[in-house]
C-alpha cells in the first residue's frame, strides 16, 4: 500500500499550540484530518504544558512531544536529581484519555545539538553514549511509574548520517523502552553544507534500515518532514530542474519503506519554505496522494 494511504497524518502548523482553529484551517486546505499534533516541551516550562494537553484533548488529536531535556546533562537525569520534574510530567499524563507520545532529546544524533551523545561526552548538555542510554532508561522508568501507562516513547534521530553525527546503534537504549522509531527528514535543496536535491526515499533509507535493524517490530514515524520549494530562493537558490510537486508525489507513493505508519509535515516557513502549499503544484500533489 502506498505510504500516503496507510499513515497516521500529522502537521506542525505554526501557532496551533495557541489556536486549534489553525489546525482546522490546515485540514480544510489539504482535505485531510490531522491526527498527530506535534508540540515542544522543555524543562522549566509549565509542567507539562497543561494547555497543550487540553488542546489535544479538545480536538481529538494525539499529542507528539518534542521534549528538550537539555537543561541538564545525561548523568544528571540518570542520577535521580530531577525525578520530581519527571514525576510531575507523568502525573499530568495520567489524566489523559489516551497515550501521549514523547520524543526525549529529539534529533539527538545531530552534531548541531548541545545534547549530542559523543564518545568523550564533550557536548555541554550531553554526555557519553553509555550516559545517554542510562538517562533514557531512567526518564522512561520514572515517567512510566507516574503516568499509569499513558506515555509512549519515540526514539527520533535525524535522518542525517554524515561524519560527525552519532551512530544510532551506539546510543540505542533497548526495545523495552522504545515504542516508536522516529526520523526527522528534510530535503534542503542545493546549498553549501546541506547537499543536493534528494528524494524522500534517499534521505531516509539509511537511517530507516539502521533503526529497523535495532527493533524488529516497532512502527516507524516520520516525526518531521518537508522539502525546499525549488521555485523560490528561500535560503537555497531557485532550482528549475526539480519540482516539489514531484517530490511530494513520490513521497506519498512510496512502497519501499513498509514500516512507516506515521507522517508529520512541517507546515512552516523556517530555514526553508517547508509548507505543503508553498506552490499550487505541491498542494495538489499532496491532496491527491494522501489517503
N, C-alpha and C positions, 0 to 999 in steps of 0.2 A: 504494500500500500504506500502511495506517495506520502512524504513527510507532512505535507500540508493537510492531509485528510486524517491523520492519526494523532496529532499533537494536542496537548492542552496548551492553549494560547494565552500569552500574557503580553502586557505592554507597559513600558516605563514612560508614562505620559507626564510631561512636565507639569508640576503643580497639582497632580492628582492627590497628593497627600493632604492638601488643603481643601480641595474641592472635587468631590467624586463626579460631579457633572462633566468634568473634563474627560473622564473615562467614558461616560455615556456618549459624549460628542465624538470621541475617537471610535467607539463601536459603530456609530452611525456612518462615520467616514469609511471604515473598512468593511462594513457589512458582516461583522463577526463579533461574538461575545468575548470580552476579556475575562478570563477565569483566574489567571495568576496575576497578582498585584504586587509588584516589587516596591520595597521601601528600604530606607537605610537607617540603622541604629548605630549609636556609639556610646561607649561608657561615658557617663556624665550627663547624657540626655535624661529627660524624664523616663522613669523606669516603668515598663519598657516601651515608652511611646504609646500610652493608652489611646491616644487619638487615632493612631494607625490601626489598632486592634478594633476599635469601634467602627472605623471607616470600612474595613474589610468585611466586618460582620453585617453592616447595613447594606452593602452592595452584593453580598453573597460571594465575594471573591476569596481566593486562598492567598494568604499573605506569604510573600517570599522576601526574607530579610537579609540584605547585605549587612553583616554585623561586624563593624570595625572595632576590634579589641586592641587597638594599638596604644591604648593608654598605659599599657604595661608590657613587659617582656614575657615571653613564654614561661620562663621559670617562675615568674610571679603568679601567673594564672594557675600553674600546676601546684604551687605551694599551698594553696588554700587562702592566701591573704585577701582575695577578692571574692570569696564564696558568698558573702552577704548579697552582693550585687547579683550573682548568678541565681541565688535563691529567690530574689525578688522578681527576676525575669521569669523563672519557672512558675512562681505563684501566679503571676499575671496571665501566663498562657493557660493555666488550669481552667480559667473561666471561659475559654473559647469553645464554640460548638464543634470545631473541627481542628485538624492539625495546622500548625504554623511551621513553615519551612525556614530554617535558619542556616545562613551561609557564613560561618565564622571565618575571619581573615580572607575575604574574597580576593581572588587573583593572587593568592599568597606566593605563587611561584615566580612572580614578576620581579625583575631587578629594579623596577621603579617603586617598589613598596618598601616602606620603613620596617615592615614586619616580615620581609622575605626570610625564610629559613636558609641558612648557609652552613657550610662545613664548620667554619670557625665561629659562627654566631655573632658576626660583627655589626649587623644592622642595628640601629639604635632602639628599635622596638621589637626586635626579633629574638633570635637565638639559634641554636644548632638544630639539626634535623631531629635528633632524639628529643630535644626540649619541645619542639613543635608537636611531636606525636604525643608526648606526655600532657601537654597543655590541652590539646584537642580532646583527649580522652577524659581529662578532669572536667573540662567545661561540659561535655556531654553528660557525664555522670551526675554532676550537681544539678544541672537544669532538668534532666530527666527525673531525678528524685523529687523535685519540687513541682513538676508540671503535670503529673498524673498521665504521662504518655502523650501529651499534646505536641511536643516538639518533634520535628523531623529534621534530619541533618544532611546538609548538602555540601559535599566536598567539591569546591568550584575553582579550579585554577583557570588561568588564561590559556587560550589555545597556543600561545607563544612558546616555542621550544628552542629558541635561538641560544647561542652561547651566552652564559650569564644568567639564564633563568634556571630555576631549581627543578631537577628531575622529579616528577610526581611520585615515582616509586620509592624515593628516599624518604619521603615525608608521609607516606600513606599510613593512616592511623589504625586501619583494620576494618573489615567489612561489618563487624559487630557494632561499630559506632558511626556508620555512614549509611544513609537511606537512599540518597540520590547522588549520581555523578554529574557535576555541573561543568560547563565550559563556557567562558566568555569568548566570543568570536567576532572580530570586526575586519571588514575589508577597507583598509586605509587608502588604497589607491597609490598613485605614484608620488612619492616624496622622499627626500633624503632620510634614511634611517628606518623607514617603515615598510619598504619593499614594494614590489609592483602589484598591479591589479591581480587579485586572486579570487577564485571561485570559493563559495562556501565549503564545498567538499574538500578542496585543497587546504583551506585554513584549518579545518577541524580534524581531518583524518588522522594525523599523527597522535594528537592528544586523545582522541576518541579510542584509538586502539590501545594506547597505554592504560587508560583508565578502565576499559572493559576487560583488559587482561588482569587487572588487580581485583576486580569484583565481577563474578560471572553472571550475576542476576540483577543487580541494581539498575533501575532505569537511568537514562541519560537525559538531562535537560540542557538546552542551550540557554544559559541564565542571562545572557545579554548578547544581542546580535544587531548588526547594522552594516550598511555599506555607504561609502562615499557616493555622492551624486556626481558622475563624471561630466555632466553638462555645465557645471559651475566650478569656479575656483573657490573652494571652501577650506583652504589650507593645503590642499594638493591641487595641482593645476587642472584646467579643463583637459579632458581626455576623450577626444572624439572617437577613438577606436573601441570604446566599451560602452555598455548600456546597463544602468541599474535595473531596468525592467527585466533584462535577460538574467541578471544576477539573482533577482528575486524569484523569477520563474524557475530557474534551475534549483534554487534552494528548496522551494516548496514541492518540486517534482522528485526530489532525491529519494532513492530506494536503497542506496548502498550502505546506509548507516541505520540499521533497523531498530536499534535500541533507543533512539531518540524519541522521547514521549512528551517533552515539554519544550516550548519556544517562547522567549520573552524578547519582544522587539524594543529597541532603544528609540523611542519616539521623541527625539530631542535634537536640537542644534547644539553641538558641543565642539569637540575638536574638528569634526566634520558635520555636514548636514546628514545625520543618520536617519531622519524621518522617512517613513514609508511613503509619504506624499511629497517628497522633495521634487518629484516630477509627475505629471499625469500618467506617464507610461509605467512608472514604478507602482503607483497606486492601482492601476488597472491589473497589472500582473499579480499583485497581492490578492486583490478581490477575487480573481479567477482561480488562484491556486490554493486558497485556504478553504478547507472543507467544512 
